[in-house]
Amino acid sequence: ALEEPFLTHEKQFFLSASIGISQYPQHGNSSEVLIKNADIAMYKAKNAGKNTYRFYAREMSSQTREEVDTENALKVAIKEKQFIVYYQPQVNLKTKQIIGLEALVRWRHPVRGLLGPMQFIRLCEDTKMIIPIGEYVFKQACEDLINLKEETGFEGRVSINVSGIQIEHSDFLGFLEKTLAETFVSPSHLELEITESVIMKNPKSWIEILSSIRRLGVKIAIDDFGTGYSSLSYLRKLPIDKLKIDMSFVRDIPAEEDACAIAKSIINLSDSMKMVTLAEGIETEAQEAYLRENGCEEGQGYLYAKPMDIQSLKNFLQDYPIG
């Protein structure tokens, strides 16, 4: 029952339940201990994908202690602005010109050094801290885009990863409109990336959500396409501009027939629905050649450039053809 979205004040909200269970006397002899252990089990339920339950087990305690420490460190990181935005160029596979940038968050941890999103994003989503972090990345990317145009003449787009939690649990549309107005970024130069798995959890609701965003002139891309289970009947109804082929398929091109077949089918699907296709994780000229020859329009990966900070990007753009 909680999975059904509900409306209040003309906004749509989504709920899910993650339940932790501890039992007397095997998991504790007092209400205080039982509640603490049930809370630990609840964290494990969240980590398992949410909307599920977990019974407490002793080995959970040490694992959860580390998560609590990281959560506290993240709160400090938000307050002290320890996050930085890196950018990875996206190129036109035919002309080799840079036509876009993907914004990628990094955490400048005071002890552990520079951390990539895989090391903290899941916990950010579980705790809803992804909302302020996501808003920071969004604003910074828009400001950097204007700065790049002034200093390098870059006229391409910036592509920003957006968590489903950001959109479902905050006034994202209002935030989007306000940020565009404050930074003077043209909506046509902005692209939002949302993962296939997030959209397919509730495709009916996402048709409405994405349509509202699309009406502002902002483009929409489905990230990691091919790793989930998309319903083609819903996919054709979604206001999508681009499909991004996941790097797990690109990695084995052109050596593995299965990887080639999957990539080619995604390109054909995208073409049939008048969408652009971008391949992630291109590292070799052989991969690039196969994708280009089979109709993939855009790509990104180490063959062109690794993610870099804004100053490194400015230097890079001085020597690379810009589309």
Secondary structure, DSSP 8 states (H G I E B T S, - for coil): -TTS-EEETTEEE-----EEE--TTTT-SSHHHHHHHHHHHHHHHHHTTSSSEEE--TTHHHHHHHHHHHHHHHHHHHHHT-EEEEEEEEEETTT--EEEEEEEEEEEETTTEEE-GGGTHHHHHHTTTHHHHHHHHHHHHHHHHHHHHHHH----EEEEE--HHHHHSS-HHHHHHHHHHHHT--GGGEEEEEEHHHHTTSHHHHHHHHHHHHTTT-EEEEEEETSS---HHHHTTS---EEEE-HHHHTTTTT-HHHHHHHHHHHHHHHHTT-EEEES---SHHHHHHHHHTT--EE-STTT---B-HHHHHHHHHHS-B-
